[in-house]
């Protein structure tokens, strides 16, 4: 899973990146650069530890989130506007966008637009993403018109269908409706997926609070959710979370308690991103390793097997499935089989979150 951290300058993007990935990227002056910070966050999943204990696994391999801190921010840093191609490349390859919204007030870190105004900032960034998508649409529509002029009769229907779809998308964007909120069929969304439109990507808003605002975290989150129901929302103090990484467990817990900050803020960032993308995890376990594999919700067993290895998908026969809870209750696969809790599932089985699976295949 790839997530890009975005937002206006001095909103705390790199601070949040460090807090989530455990990185030590330079904050502050770094934000004027175009080259991003890139890191990885392992997904916390206690199920893996328990399964590894039961099967005496040599290693544990959690799922990972690849996180890119995109330093560039629009308008106030770039003459002529528009997202530079280098930066656009990082954004288009991301599966979800995490927009950091500044709520903290710090005179030593002036806001690039003069005042702290979260609503203005969200609207400003949405507009920048919309402009980017409109530019792509206009270029593609021009090419389609040229293609239609010379197209044979048998070639025209698909080109005309694409043209009609893109014209409708363009009209929606011009009416300030991002692609993610436009009424489109699954087939239409599949067609659009090749374009990697930015306003089609799911968005998580992270309200970045000052330490003096932590007591209002729930209130801020609720208000931001009410105003932006189209986005997932959470609130946290990124600087506090980054600083806590430098303390040992006991000191961090004491500092967190004194600040009134809830535990699990960083983990929520990861789980919200997984939820945004509709991802679930199935598990494999044995003496060699216990591993979590992320898949799209609704994935059929053969395609899930392909996550493990393409040969397993090609030669898929069936899947031996035990729910995580049943596996833990039975302690061993053998016992689960005796109790009738191990199921044999075929090609039409939809893999569920927490399924412990052994794939049977022949190539």
ABEGO torsion letter per residue (X at the ends): XBBBBBEBBGAGAAAAAAAAAGBABBBEAAAABABBBBBBBBBBBAAAAAAAAAAGBABBBBBBBBBBBBABBBGAABBGEEBBAAAAAAAAABABBBBBBBABBBAABBBAAGBBBAAAAAAAAAAAAAAAAAAAAAAAAAAAAAAAAABBAAAAAAAAAAAAAAAAAAAAAAAGBBAAABBBBAAAAAAAAAAGBAAABBBBBBBBBBAAAAAAAAAAAAAAAAABAABBBBBBBAAAAAAAAABBAAAAAAAAAAAGBBBGAAAAAAAAAAAAAGBBBBBBBEAABBBBBBBBBGBBAAAAAAAABAAAAAABABBBBBBAAAAAAAGBAAAAAAAGABBBBBAABBBBBGBBBBBBBBX
